[in-house]
């Protein structure tokens, strides 16, 4: 039995979404969701109304006449116990789930922006201004010894992964050697490249030096891809993928989703998997790097088109949960400074690889060690503590702990602060979280309790302090 008097409570407020004969119920207070059939929904509705198991058994017994009252009671008790075990229903009184905001002083990963130089001029690039700033003051680059010192210190502190980016990271002659050094230390290295500098002479070394190689390709449609990234790039990238695959490299294809290619995401995804034979694909929403609306409004994807394409993707991959849609995690922010930081080629440390701005400098590795910067930087401290509730619009949203307020860097780049709502992508982000709940709801109920318990720890680890 539930308890002596059968009292059990449903959430005062919950959302119900329906699809293909199933229902997704979401409790926004405890951030818990379950998938039920129509009979399960009916029981929850009756529990919400009567708050007493004994009171609803006669009602259900009249409806399910093919079963005895005792059989109905046993099944309702089992159903109710299961939903109590995952925290959606509650014995006696509604129990608040502790949702904690952990601060991660030591990041899990460090972005190494190896150079602001690039052999392409992508129309939507977010760090064009960063590149101009660097060239203006002609800062010195970190030496190879500087990078080794950083990797060794970071590894000792607990950093697990280094992501090489730019500009084009292969334009820095330290990149391959450093990637190889990281892998041999037992840490993870990732290369983000436009793929144009990969050739027969270096493909094997690149494959050995990075655990994963992310290559930018914006569309299966050559014309659309080259419209954004430049002429004569499409075939070169395809060739680079082939060269790397010959050495069993783990390759991820990345597309920046803009108004130009938003309607080709599914076709590109299918092509990446079925033709290029790459198992990893990331469609990344365009992130403005400037507050000039004349610039960024040229690239923002139309929201209706974006959500329609999202639905097409869901339908195509519906029998392959986890491929097209990730599982949700409880989060208080996007992870800026709290799980990742970025290091520029001049040694400055930044809270995010998309915030290489003078006012966002947290310290310089040429004059300070990493541990000191992580401990003393007021910028890092403030952003680690950032809470989605500080964004006024988000504070009132029932999905805030699933999206975390979206990309804080985008907020800053467009509005000049971290407290403005990302109204461009807000509707999409909400729909994305609903899709993620649908995907994870296919986990067996027996495993759901552990997943919900763990979901608060996947973004930030409470034990990662110096």
TAWOWO-V594077 format. One record per pair of residues at least 4 apart in sequence whose ideal C-beta (glycine too) atoms are under 6 Angstrom apart, sorted by the first residue. I is the first residue (numbers start at 1). GAP is how many residues later the second one is. If there is no record, write none. Layout:
I/GAP
I/GAP
//
This chain:
2/4
2/6
2/51
2/78
2/89
3/88
6/46
6/47
6/48
7/45
7/85
8/39
8/45
8/72
8/81
8/83
9/42
9/81
9/85
10/34
10/37
10/38
10/79
11/16
14/11
14/12
14/13
15/11
16/7
16/9
17/7
18/5
22/13
23/13
23/18
24/11
24/413
24/414
24/417
25/9
26/7
27/5
28/370
30/67
31/299
31/370
32/55
32/56
32/420
33/404
34/54
35/406
36/4
36/5
46/4
46/10
50/5
50/6
56/4
57/4
57/16
60/4
60/12
61/8
61/11
64/8
67/4
67/5
82/363
83/5
83/6
84/5
84/7
85/364
86/362
86/363
87/10
90/4
90/5
101/231
102/358
102/360
103/281
104/234
104/235
104/356
104/357
104/360
105/269
105/360
105/361
106/51
106/52
106/358
107/232
107/233
107/234
108/52
108/231
109/52
109/231
110/44
110/49
110/52
110/231
111/52
111/54
111/231
111/242
112/50
112/52
112/231
113/52
113/229
113/231
114/50
114/52
114/55
114/58
114/61
114/231
115/51
115/52
115/56
115/57
115/230
116/14
116/15
116/18
116/51
117/50
117/54
118/49
118/50
119/49
119/77
120/74
120/109
120/110
122/106
122/107
123/105
124/162
124/175
126/161
126/163
126/228
127/4
130/226
139/207
141/204
142/4
142/5
142/205
144/30
147/31
150/4
150/215
151/31
153/217
154/5
154/216
155/30
155/32
158/306
161/27
162/20
162/27
163/27
164/5
164/11
164/27
165/4
165/27
168/26
169/6
170/5
170/23
170/27
174/4
176/29
176/33
179/10
179/30
179/31
180/29
182/5
182/7
183/6
188/23
189/21
189/22
190/22
191/19
191/22
192/22
194/22
195/20
195/42
195/45
196/40
198/5
198/42
198/45
202/4
203/40
203/41
204/43
205/4
207/37
207/40
207/42
212/38
212/40
213/36
213/38
214/38
214/40
215/38
216/38
217/20
217/36
218/7
218/10
218/37
218/38
218/43
219/5
219/6
219/42
219/45
219/49
220/47
220/48
220/51
221/43
222/12
224/36
224/37
225/4
225/9
226/5
226/7
226/8
228/32
229/4
241/35
244/5
244/7
251/27
252/28
253/19
253/25
253/28
254/28
254/30
255/13
255/28
256/28
256/30
257/5
257/26
257/28
257/44
258/28
258/41
258/43
259/42
259/43
262/39
262/43
262/44
262/47
263/42
264/4
265/18
265/44
266/46
266/47
266/50
269/12
270/4
271/4
272/4
272/6
272/9
286/13
287/120
287/123
288/8
288/125
288/126
289/124
290/5
291/123
293/4
300/124
301/5
303/124
306/122
307/124
313/11
314/121
317/6
317/7
321/118
321/121
325/110
325/111
325/114
326/110
327/109
327/113
328/74
328/105
328/108
328/109
329/126
329/129
329/130
330/71
330/125
330/126
331/73
331/128
332/55
332/56
332/72
333/53
333/71
334/70
334/73
334/74
335/4
335/5
336/15
336/16
336/47
336/72
337/14
337/43
337/46
337/47
338/46
338/122
339/121
341/8
342/8
342/10
342/11
343/6
344/4
344/12
347/17
347/18
347/19
348/13
348/16
349/13
349/14
349/24
350/5
350/6
350/10
351/4
351/32
352/57
354/55
355/5
355/54
362/11
362/15
362/17
362/18
363/5
363/10
363/14
368/4
368/5
371/95
372/4
373/4
388/6
388/12
388/16
388/17
389/6
390/29
391/14
391/28
391/30
393/28
394/6
394/11
399/4
399/31
399/34
402/31
403/26
403/30
406/16
406/19
406/23
408/10
410/12
411/4
411/7
411/9
411/11
412/6
415/5
422/4
425/4
437/4
443/4
443/5
443/8
//
